[in-house]
Amino acid sequence: MDNKKIGKFLAELRKEKGVTQEQVGFVVMTSRENISKWERGINMPTPDSLMLLSKYYGVTVNEILLGERKTEENKEQIENVSVEVIKAGNKRVRTVFKSFIIIITFMVVSFLAYYFVNTYNTIKVYKVAAVSDNFYIRDGLAIFSKGKSYLRIGTIEPKTDIDYDSFEIFIKDKEGEQVAFISDDDNYTLISNNDYKESYSYDNLKKIEKDTYIRIKYNDKEDVIKLNFQRDMTNNLFVDKSEKDIIIDKKVEDYSEDIVQKLESYVKKNWQYNEEKYEYIYENSEYQISYYSNSNVLRVKEFQRLNINVIEFNLLRKTLFYSEEKNNVLEEKYRYDFDSKKCLSGECNIEQINYYLDNFLYKYTK
């Protein structure tokens, strides 16, 4: 369609009828300015306006769209104008649709690129361990991200019959020691907002890996030990989960086969034998541990202020039983299969279970 030709034809039709632009605008219910723009080929009338103009001027819509009256010479062309209009409309629709798809694709790709750049390789998980002449430090865990960072020392295990009083974690730098935290509980977890603990944050990761130490105080003495951060996971690789799970499951299976042998070997060397069981009582009397070699059961009694928690590890069934004893009445709370990692009954407390596994069963079988 030729907008200029259509406009010129509309102007000729109006002059033939002897009316003004304002009068035509009144008939087709629009302003004189719109009539002027149509006649100058700046804009095209809407479909409704075309119908009104066609009726008012006594011509067909096709004649207006072609910009001339119907004759024998242009008869076929007049009849095909509607098809051409439809094709042009469809072409515009396709163009708009393609533009829309391109814009949406660009926005999605831009978002994914932004997300990837800001999250790729930004979460790092470490196993933390150390050893000195007097202590083992095992099962520690450190997690670093741009939002928060976490550090849990795990287990501080004396090599000899000594107890530590407290410990502190610090990072060495040019100014001396930047203390991260001080505690007397190795299960304490440091949770650091990166804007709060500048020394222990994602931005200081290389320094943390290289120069983090633990100072363990005991019997008016102290051991200063460098912590070993062994990277365990980072979100920069795409791992086949099925393959990884098979490897982990294999390790669990291999470990469970000799767990009884390792535990019996440990308790026979370190605990006292008393009436069909080996026993060990913590000096603070908080825990009493017994191992029954005939039934392969490791029992832990945890003495609370109002009750006693009883934890039993059945090594043959690979099951943890958790009960509470009040007024000499023992009530079972839950059972947990630590081999398949499934709750068998009750409401299993996973955090509590991991604590008991790490600090009692696994501690004596590694």
C-alpha positions in Angstrom: 0.0 0.0 0.0 1.1 3.5 -0.9 0.1 5.9 1.9 0.8 9.0 -0.2 -1.4 7.7 -3.0 -4.2 6.8 -0.6 -4.0 10.2 1.0 -4.1 12.0 -2.3 -7.1 9.9 -3.3 -9.0 10.8 0.0 -8.3 14.5 -0.6 -9.7 14.3 -4.1 -12.8 12.5 -2.8 -13.4 15.1 -0.2 -13.0 18.0 -2.7 -15.3 16.2 -5.2 -17.9 16.1 -2.4 -17.2 19.8 -1.6 -16.7 19.4 2.2 -14.1 20.4 4.6 -11.7 18.2 6.7 -13.7 19.2 9.8 -17.0 18.0 8.3 -15.4 14.7 7.2 -14.0 14.3 10.7 -17.5 14.8 12.2 -18.9 12.0 10.0 -16.1 9.5 10.8 -16.0 10.6 14.4 -12.4 11.8 14.5 -10.5 15.1 14.6 -9.7 17.4 11.7 -6.0 16.8 12.5 -6.4 13.1 11.8 -8.2 13.8 8.5 -5.3 16.0 7.5 -2.7 13.4 8.4 -4.6 10.8 6.4 -4.7 13.0 3.3 -1.0 13.8 3.6 -0.1 10.1 3.9 1.3 10.4 7.4 -1.1 8.0 9.0 -3.6 5.4 7.8 -7.3 5.3 8.7 -8.3 2.6 11.1 -10.5 -0.2 9.7 -13.6 1.3 11.3 -12.7 4.7 9.8 -12.2 3.1 6.3 -15.7 1.6 6.4 -17.2 5.1 7.3 -15.1 6.8 4.6 -16.1 4.2 2.0 -19.8 4.8 2.7 -19.5 8.6 2.9 -17.6 8.9 -0.4 -19.5 6.2 -2.2 -16.4 4.0 -3.0 -15.2 0.6 -1.9 -12.6 0.1 0.8 -10.5 -1.6 -1.8 -10.6 1.5 -4.0 -9.4 3.6 -1.1 -6.6 1.1 -0.3 -5.5 1.1 -3.9 -5.8 4.9 -4.1 -7.9 5.1 -7.3 -11.3 4.3 -8.6 -12.1 0.9 -10.2 -11.6 0.7 -13.9 -11.4 -2.2 -16.4 -7.6 -1.9 -16.4 -7.2 -2.1 -12.6 -10.2 -4.4 -11.9 -8.1 -7.4 -11.0 -5.7 -5.3 -8.9 -8.6 -3.8 -6.9 -10.0 -7.2 -6.2 -6.6 -8.4 -4.8 -6.0 -5.4 -2.6 -7.6 -7.2 0.5 -5.2 -10.1 0.0 -2.2 -7.8 -0.2 -3.4 -6.0 3.0 -3.7 -9.3 4.8 -0.2 -10.4 3.7 1.2 -7.0 4.8 -0.5 -7.3 8.1 0.7 -10.9 8.6 4.2 -9.7 7.7 4.1 -7.0 10.3 2.8 -9.5 12.9 5.7 -11.9 12.1 8.1 -9.0 12.4 6.7 -7.9 15.7 6.7 -11.5 17.0 10.3 -12.1 15.9 11.3 -8.8 17.6 9.5 -9.9 20.8 11.2 -13.3 20.8 14.6 -11.7 20.2 14.0 -9.2 23.1 12.8 -12.0 25.5 15.7 -14.3 24.5 18.2 -11.4 25.1 16.6 -10.7 28.5 16.8 -14.4 29.5 20.3 -14.9 28.3 21.4 -11.6 30.1 19.8 -12.8 33.3 21.4 -16.2 33.1 24.8 -14.7 32.3 24.4 -12.3 35.2 23.4 -15.1 37.6 26.2 -17.4 36.4 28.9 -14.7 36.8 27.7 -13.8 40.3 27.2 -17.4 41.5 29.7 -19.6 39.7 32.4 -20.8 42.0 31.2 -18.7 44.9 30.4 -21.5 47.4 33.4 -23.5 48.7 33.3 -26.3 51.3 36.3 -27.5 53.2 37.2 -30.4 55.5 39.1 -29.0 58.4 41.7 -31.1 60.3 45.0 -30.8 62.2 47.4 -32.7 64.4 50.0 -31.9 67.0 52.0 -33.8 69.6 49.1 -33.7 72.0 45.9 -33.4 70.0 44.0 -34.6 66.9 41.5 -32.2 65.3 39.0 -34.1 63.2 35.7 -33.8 61.3 35.9 -30.0 61.0 33.9 -28.2 58.4 34.2 -24.8 56.8 31.8 -23.3 54.3 32.4 -20.0 52.4 30.0 -18.0 50.3 29.6 -14.4 49.4 26.7 -14.0 51.9 27.9 -15.9 54.9 30.7 -18.1 56.1 30.7 -20.9 58.6 33.4 -22.7 60.6 33.0 -25.7 62.9 36.1 -27.2 64.4 34.6 -30.7 64.8 36.3 -32.9 67.4 39.4 -32.0 69.5 40.7 -35.3 70.7 43.7 -35.5 73.1 46.3 -38.1 72.4 46.9 -38.7 76.1 44.9 -38.4 79.2 44.5 -34.7 79.2 41.6 -32.3 78.8 41.8 -28.9 77.1 40.4 -25.8 78.9 39.6 -23.7 75.8 40.7 -22.9 72.3 40.8 -20.0 69.9 40.9 -19.7 66.2 43.0 -16.9 64.7 44.5 -15.8 61.4 48.0 -14.5 61.2 48.8 -11.4 59.2 51.3 -8.5 59.2 49.6 -6.9 62.1 49.7 -10.0 64.2 46.8 -12.3 65.1 43.2 -11.6 64.0 41.1 -13.7 66.4 38.0 -15.3 64.8 36.5 -16.8 67.9 37.3 -18.3 71.4 35.4 -21.2 72.9 35.6 -24.2 75.2 33.2 -26.2 73.0 34.5 -27.8 69.9 30.9 -28.0 68.6 30.7 -24.3 68.5 30.0 -22.9 65.0 31.2 -19.5 63.9 28.6 -17.9 61.6 30.1 -14.8 60.0 28.3 -12.2 57.9 31.1 -11.1 55.6 30.6 -7.5 56.5 30.9 -8.3 60.2 34.0 -10.6 60.3 36.3 -9.2 57.7 39.1 -11.6 58.7 36.9 -14.6 58.3 35.1 -14.0 55.0 34.9 -15.1 51.4 37.1 -12.2 50.3 39.9 -13.3 52.6 39.7 -17.0 51.6 43.3 -17.4 50.4 44.6 -16.0 53.6 42.3 -18.2 55.6 43.5 -21.4 53.8 47.2 -20.4 54.3 47.3 -18.8 57.8 44.5 -20.1 60.0 45.7 -21.5 63.4 44.1 -23.0 66.5 45.5 -22.3 70.0 44.5 -25.1 72.4 44.9 -24.2 76.1 45.4 -27.0 78.7 47.0 -27.4 82.1 48.5 -23.9 82.0 50.0 -24.8 78.6 49.0 -24.2 75.0 49.5 -25.9 71.6 49.4 -23.7 68.5 48.5 -25.8 65.4 48.0 -24.8 61.8 44.6 -25.9 60.5 44.5 -27.8 57.3 41.7 -26.7 54.9 41.1 -29.5 52.4 38.7 -28.4 49.6 35.8 -30.9 49.4 33.4 -29.2 47.1 32.9 -26.0 45.0 30.0 -25.1 42.7 32.2 -24.8 39.6 31.7 -28.4 38.3 28.8 -30.4 37.0 29.0 -33.8 38.6 27.1 -36.8 37.6 25.1 -37.4 40.8 24.4 -41.1 40.1 28.2 -41.8 39.8 29.0 -39.8 42.8 26.4 -41.5 44.9 27.7 -44.9 43.9 31.2 -44.0 45.1 29.8 -42.6 48.4 27.7 -45.7 49.0 30.6 -48.0 48.3 32.7 -46.1 50.9 29.8 -46.5 53.4 29.6 -50.2 52.6 33.3 -50.8 53.0 33.4 -48.8 56.2 30.4 -50.7 57.8 32.1 -54.1 57.2 34.9 -53.5 59.6 33.3 -51.1 62.0 32.8 -53.8 64.7 36.5 -54.9 64.4 37.8 -51.4 64.7 35.5 -50.6 67.7 36.4 -53.7 69.6 40.1 -53.1 69.0 39.8 -49.6 70.4 37.8 -50.4 73.5 40.0 -53.3 74.5 43.0 -51.1 74.5 41.5 -48.0 76.1 38.5 -49.0 78.3 38.0 -51.0 81.4 36.2 -54.4 81.2 33.4 -54.9 83.7 30.9 -57.7 83.7 30.5 -58.5 80.0 31.0 -55.0 78.8 33.8 -52.4 78.3 33.2 -49.1 80.0 34.5 -45.5 79.8 33.3 -42.7 82.0 34.1 -39.1 81.2 35.9 -37.2 84.0 33.1 -34.7 84.2 30.6 -37.6 84.4 28.5 -36.1 81.6 28.7 -39.3 79.6 29.0 -43.0 80.4 29.9 -45.3 77.5 29.6 -49.0 77.4 30.3 -51.6 74.7 28.7 -55.1 74.9 30.9 -57.3 72.8 28.5 -60.3 72.9 25.7 -58.3 71.2 27.9 -55.7 69.4 26.0 -52.8 71.0 27.5 -49.5 71.9 25.5 -47.7 74.6 25.9 -44.1 75.6 24.3 -42.5 78.6 24.1 -38.7 78.5 23.3 -37.3 81.9 21.0 -34.2 81.7 19.7 -32.1 84.6 16.2 -33.6 84.5 16.6 -36.9 82.6 19.1 -39.3 81.1 19.4 -39.7 77.3 20.2 -43.3 76.3 21.7 -43.8 72.8 22.3 -47.4 71.6 24.2 -48.3 68.4 23.4 -51.8 67.2 26.3 -52.6 65.0 24.8 -55.7 63.5 21.6 -54.0 62.5 23.4 -50.7 61.9 20.6 -49.0 63.9 20.7 -46.1 66.4 18.1 -46.2 69.2 17.4 -43.0 71.0 15.5 -43.1 74.4 14.9 -40.9 77.4 15.0 -42.2 80.9 12.8 -40.3 83.5 12.1 -41.7 87.0 13.8 -45.0 86.1 11.4 -45.4 83.1 13.0 -45.7 79.7 10.9 -44.4 76.8 12.1 -44.9 73.2 11.8 -41.7 71.0 13.1 -42.8 67.6 15.1 -45.4 65.6 17.5 -44.5 62.8 19.3 -46.7 60.2 22.7 -45.0 60.0 23.7 -47.2 57.0 20.8 -46.3 54.7 20.3 -43.0 56.5 16.5 -43.6 57.0 14.3 -42.9 60.0 12.7 -46.1 61.0 10.3 -44.8 63.7 9.5 -41.7 65.7 10.7 -38.2 64.8 14.4 -38.5 64.1 16.5 -35.5 64.9 19.2 -35.5 62.2 21.4 -32.9 63.7 21.4 -34.8 67.0 22.0 -38.1 65.3 25.0 -36.7 63.4 26.4 -35.4 66.7 26.2 -38.8 68.4 27.6 -40.7 65.3 30.5 -38.3 65.0 31.4 -38.0 68.7 30.9 -41.6 69.7 30.6 -44.3 67.1 32.8 -42.8 64.3 35.2 -41.3 66.8 36.3 -44.8 68.0 36.2 -46.5 64.6 38.4 -44.3 62.4 
